[in-house]
């Protein structure tokens, strides 16, 4: 089961920082990050991949929000 990080409503760079703080403490698994801007979507994806996480999917959900699924291990 994946863990959900809700970064909706946060201004950049907060969604990236929240994501990076969590990936720093997880050795392997799946995380789902919820964001509500295109900039946050792009920045979170790039930051997670830079830390060695795989980008599994990026899905647009209702209202201009995005669900980013990343995994490691």
Helices and strands as residue ranges (DSSP letters): E 3-6, H 14-23, E 29-35, H 38-50, E 54-61, E 65-72
